[in-house]
């Protein structure tokens, strides 16, 4: 169901200039600015010799500085979004943040707590089935030194993705009166598919995309119920902190993680282990939604007086 808060959120897009041509130009501009940002960040961190071979470039990415550049190139979408909103839609960035223009700090913190501790608990619960994490080579002192800067960088990255894929795209599409499977489904599918990896077999890629799609659906439900991206940004932030700072995949995404799992290309990731990872996403997402959306939950982001539009023709 769509709340009145989400309807107000969508109305903010209706008050701007949102023709299909403007949306297409904004979409292309976002893509171009993302590619340019990646190039700028990678050139800034990498000496000239890094670009001579793919192996050297991959090695540079698998460092704390390389990971920071990768995350900040995604976080740059905040700037890109501000540009396209001003240039093509004639509205403020705050109109994508929430129905009332406020970020919702409490929603962000509640989302963070749930997004941080539920995946950690699920990881412990699935230890007997999947690959076993091993202690990474990073010293504890270095990990502590990196923890706060990377927590901030991950917040920028995760919230930027929420602003684009759970904020801007659904908001614009819903404002055009499209069916819910379009404004809900297309951004979710796009977000999942961009995580496709060329170095993995089809069955692993399909599993990863399915897992990410489940997560994205849960985040979109949070935006629908609150009319803000704050809770989804917090949950995404916590989830990525677990994946990047606590139990990382031992490849480009693991240089600041305290523990490592084998690379996804490793034979240890059997169909059973990958299947468990995908299936576990479902109860994890349901539990996160229950904690954040139940009125009596201590981390609830939905006020009891939140009105619902039960007969909305495009409700979900």
N, C-alpha and C positions, 0 to 999 in steps of 0.2 A: 504494500500500500504506500501511496505517496502522501507525505505529510503536507500541511499547509506551509511549513517552513521550506520544503523543497519546491513547492509551487512558487513561493516568493523568490526563491533562488533562480528558478527558470525565468521568471518575469524580468529579472535583471538583464537577461540576454535579449528579451523582446524589446526592451527600451533602448537598446543600442542598434547600430546598423548591422544587420545580420543576413544580408542576401546570400544566396548560394555562391555567387561570384566572390564576394568578400570572404566567405568561409573557405573556399578553394584556395584563394590567394594566401590567406592566413595559414592554412595547412602546409602549403608549399614553403612559405617563409619559415615556419617553425622547423621543417625538415632541413632546410638549407642552413639555418642558423645553428642547428644542432651539429651538423657535420662540420661547419666552420669552427664552432667552439671546441670540438674534439681535436681538430687539427692544431688550433692555437695552443691548447693546454699541453698536447703531446710534444709540440715543437719547443714549448717553453721548458719542459722538464728534461728533454732528451738531447744529449750532445749529438753532433753530426754523425759520429761513428755508429750510433745505435740504429740509424736508418739504413745501414748498408746491407743487413741480412735480416730475414724474418725472425731468426732465432734470437738475435741481439735485441730486436724490438720487443719480442715476447718477454725476454728476460727483464727488460726495463719496466714493462708493465707489471711484472710480478714482484715489485718492490713497494714499500709504503708510499713513496712519491708517485709511482706509476698508478697505484690504486687511487690515491687522492686525485690525480688528474682525471682518471676515468669517471669517478663519482662527480667531480665538479663540472665536467663536461655535460653531465646530465642535469646537475643543479642549475646550470646556465639557462635551462628552459624557463626558469622564473623570469629572467631578463627578456628572453625571446617572447614569452607570453605577454609581458608588459608591452613590448613593442607592437605585437600584432593586435592587441586589444586597443591600443591608442591609434594605431595607423589604420586599421581596417574596420574596427567595430565602434570606435568613438566612445569607449567606456573605460572605467578604471580597473586596475588589477584587483581591487578589493571586491569587485562584483563576482569574481571567481572564487574568492576565499570563503564567503559565506553569505547567507540571505540578508544579513544585517550589516555586512561589511567588516565584521569582527572575526578575528582568527579563532577565538574560543580556546583559551589557554588550558582551562580545566579539561575540555574534551581531548586536547592534545596529550596531556599528562595521563589521563585515564587510558587512552588508546595505547600509549607507550607501555604502561604497566602490563596491560593485557597482552600486547604484542611481544613483550619481552619474556614474560614468565611462562605463558602457555606453551609456546614452541620449545622452550628449554625443558619443561616437564615432559612434553611429548617426545623429545629427543631421548631423554633418559628411559622412557617407557619402551621405546623401540630398539634399545641397545642390543637385546638378545637376537634381533632379526637381521639388522643391517650391518654394514661395516663398522668396526670399532674405532672411535676417534683416538688419536695418539697425540701426545704432547708435542707442540710445535717447537721449532728451534729458537724462537724469539724468547729473549730473557724476560723474566717477570717485570723487571724494572723498565725495560723498553716498552713492554705491553702497557704498563700503567702510564708511561709517558705519552704514548700514542692514544690512550683511551678517550680522553676528553676531546682533543682536536678531531679525531675521527668520528666521535659521536655527533659533533656539530656538523661535520661534512656529510655524514649519512643522513642527518635531519634535512639538510638542504636538498640532497639527492632524492630522498623518499618523498618529501613534500612537493617537490617539483613534478614528480611523476603523478602524484595524486592531483595536483592542480591541473595538469593537462588531460590525463586519462579518466579521472573520476570527476573532474570539475568542468573544464572548458568544453571538451568534446561532447559529453552527455548534455550539458547545459544548452549548448547551441542547437544540437539535434532535437532535444525535447522542445525547445522554444519554437521549432518549426512545425510542431504538431504531429511529429512522426510517432509511429507505434513504439511501444516500450521495448520490443525485441530489437529495434534498430538503435535507439539512443542508449539502451542498456547493453545490448549485445555487441555492436560493432566496436566501440572503444575497448570493451573487455577482450574481444578476440584479437584486436590489434596489439594490445598490451601484452597478451600471452605470446603471440607469434613473434614479436621482436626479440624474444628470448631464445629463439631457435639457434642452435649451434651447428655449424657446418662439419665439425669434427666428431659428431656423435651419430650412431646409427638411428634409423627412423624410429624404432620402438622406444629408444631412450628419449629422443626429442619429443615424440608424441606424449610420453609420460610427463616430461617436464612442463610442456605447454599445458597439459590438463591440470597439473598441480597449480601452476600459476594462474590459470583461468579460475579455478575454485577460489583461490585467494582474492583475485580481482573482483569476483562476484560478491564476496563478503564485504570488501571495502566499498563497493558501489551501494550496497544495502545501507551501510552506515551513512553515506552521503544523503541517500534518499530519506532516511529517518530523521536526520538532523538538519539538513539544509546547509551543511558546512563540510569542508574537507578536513577539518581539524582532527576528528577522531580517527578517520582513515589514515591521515598522515602520521598520527602517533602510533597506530598499530603497525603500519608499514615501517616506520622508524625502528620500532622494537624488533620486528621480524628481521630486518636487515642488520641490526646490531648483532643479533644472535648469529646470523650467517656469515658476517664479516669479522666480528671481533671475538667471538667465543668459540664457535665450531665452524671453521671455514673449510671450503673445498681446496685441496692442495694444488692450486694452479694460480691463475692471475688474481683470484679473489681471496687468497689466503695469507698475504704477507703480514697482516697485523692480528691474525687470529691466535688465540691461546692454544687451541687444539685444532688438529687437522683431520679431515676425512680423506680417503683416497680420491684422486681425480675422477671425474665422471667417466673418463675413458678407461679406467681400471677395470679388470675382470671381476673385482670384488663387488662391483655393482651388478649383481645378477638380476634377472627379471623379477625374482621374488623381492629382493631388497628395494628395487625401484618401485615395484608395485605397492609395497608397504609405505614408501614415501608418499606416493600419490594418495592412497587410501587414507593415510593418517591426516592429510590436509583437510579432509571433510569434517571429522569430529573436532579438530583444532579450530577450524573456522566457525563451526556451530557454537562451540564453547565461547569463543571470543565474542561472537554476536550476542549470545545469551548474557554474558557478563556486562557488555556495554549497553545493551538495549533493555534489559529488564529493569523496571522502575525501582525495585527494591535492592538492586545490586549496589554495593558501595562505590563502584566505578561506573555507574550508569551515566550515559550522556543524553538520555531522553528524559525530559521533564514529564511528570505524570499528566500535566495538562496539555501535552502535545496533541493537537487535533488531527484526526485522520480523515482523508477524503475517500471514504469507502467505495463510492460509486464513480471514481475517476475512470474514464474510458481507457486510459493508458496506464492504469496502476499496475504495480508488480507485487 
